[in-house]
Amino acid sequence: MTPETQKQALRRMKIVAGQVQALEKQIEDDRYCMDVLDLSLSIQKALRSLDGLVIEGHLRTHVVEQMTGGEIERAVSELLRLYRVQGPAEPWTSEATTTISKGNHDHVPSH
């Protein structure tokens, strides 16, 4: 990781850490579900952004070094491992959505 990438990553992590603390407080305070979800989704987006920053840094430094240094299989193997962990994007579904769409509102919380 380059020093600049590390600086950016640490700055983003401090922001995420603050957001996680705020999310915990929202849950403790039994805040409105949509507020909790908004913050949770913001945290996830911030983490994906951090992942993108780290991946770009990895591609521009380590992967280039591996490819030019004859470690092509290692570079490919690492990227495939990352892809397997992340996986392709899948549409979001949930049992609650199915239940609500079928007209069963018995388990829908009031807030």
Buried (B, 14 or more C-beta within 10 A) or exposed (E): BEEEBEEBBEEBEEBBEEBBEBBEEBEEEEBEEEEBEEBBEBBEEBBEEBEEBBBEBBEEEBBEEBBEEEBEEBBEEBBEEEEEEEEEEEEEEEEEEEBEEEEEEEEEEEE
